[in-house]
Amino acid sequence: MKGRYNTLIGSFLVASAFWFSVTMSGTFRTHFDVPLIVTNMPRDIALVSALPKSVDVLLQANGWQLLFMTAGKQMAFEIPGSRLRAGVIQTNRALNEVMQLPAGVTAMRVYPETLFVQVDRFMKKTVPLQHASVSMKFKDGFGMLGEPELTPDSVTLSGAERILRQIKSWPVESRSYTELSIPVAEDIKVKDSLPGVIRYNLDKVNLYIPTEQLADMWFRGVRVQVKHVPENREVLLGQQTIDVSVRGGVNVLSLYTAQDISVAIEFDDIVADTSGTIIPTLTLPDKLRLLKMDPPAIRYTLRK
């Protein structure tokens, strides 16, 4: 009995294989999603808007050929760059010339049937990279007394003049950092903001976040200077020195004294003032941040 079942199963498999072979020898039509590629792009023009990444192509062939094409290497729908200047491309014109197909395989139809193309003069432009997409949160007592640094800090873009003239900066990919207590140095990718339209000369840049432990400190008795006073005028200040509170890295604060802080008042600002008090201009070393001045404004007397 067991041998009889094996014979039946074998006969069924042979019949099925024969039926499948005969069926696959027939003619079929099926749709393929085919990548669209521009070849021999002229150097003096660039796309204003991106073309579709792919087109839908209806192919006709026998079943075996279509099966092997599905499993085999990828096809491509190639558009010569010289055709872009026309502004309108009829995709079904000379269809079998723009696709390299095996003998016996015919391209019947392409969708969309019409591609509208905008081109403009090709140009290059260098713009700064911007890190607005980088989010940072620090541990209590830690922070950053500058700005995140990108190296290199600019990128050269290539594309249509109409598009590039509107671009003032270029982003990097988003990053989010929390509980920062040590500096961060990481390579991040340049963002592909306008795929198919704008190319750029960098794949990635180095992001540096100068994280450090922070502390507050007072500098007492910082001298106030009055600048550019004419010889025939005299300015009397109600206070010759002020106290300045700053925030900085714990390893940096000890390197500075009151002499490293500049507090100045311009004579022309005094002449233009009518209140009798003026806020001085304060200049700090790069790695310090102002918290408070005491007093915040200084009374003065102007004599001839």
C-alpha positions, 0 to 999 in steps of 0.5 A: 500500500505504501509503495502505491501511495509513493507512485501516486505522489510521484505521478502527481508531481511529474504531471504538475511540473509538466503543466507548469512548464507548458503554462510558463511557455505562454505569453504573459504581461506584468508590471515592473517598478524600474529605476529611472536614470539620467545618462550623460547629463550636460555639464551646463544644466541641472534639475530644478525639481527631482524626477521620479526615482522609478517608473512603472513599465508593462513588459510582455514575454513568456513566463520563464523570461518574466520569472528570470527577470524578476529574480535577476539583475535590476533593469533601468529606464534610461533618459539621455540628459540631452532630452531634459532641455525639452521640458516635456518627456514622452516616456513611451516614445522610442520605449524599447531604445531606452531600456536594454531588454533581452530578446523576446521581451517587449516593453508595452507601456510606461507610466507616467506617460509624461514627465515634466522637467525643469532645468536651470543653469548649473552652478556651485555654491559654498554655504555654512553648515548649521546644527539647529537639528542637534538637541542637547541636555546637560547634567545638573552643574554641567553645560556648554559655554560656546556653540557646538562645532562642526569640522569642516564648518561649510559644504559646497553644493552643486545644482540649479542656480535658481535653487542654490541662490535661495540656500543660505545654509545646509543642515546636518542630520538630527542628533539628540543628547541627554545627561551630558557631562563630558565633551562629545565628538562624533561623526554625523552625516550631512543631510540630503535635504533636496535629493535628486536636485542638490549634490554636496561634496561631503558625506559626513562632518565631525560634531564637537560639543564642548561640555564641562562642569560649570561654576559661578564667580565674582570679579571685584573691582573691575575698572571702568574706562571712558574712551575717546574723551576730547581734551576740552571735556571731562567725565566724572563717574559716580563709580570707578569700578564695578563687580562682575559675576560670570559663569565658566568652566571650573578649570578655566575660571582660575586662569582669569583675573579682573584685568582680563575683563574690559568695562568701557563707556564711549564718550559719544554715548554719554553725549547722546544720553539724557538720563544721567546714567549709562550702561557700560560695554563689557567684554569677557574672555570667550569662555566666560558668560556674564551673569550680572554687573553691580551696579548695572549702570553708572552715574556720570557728570559731564564737564566742559 
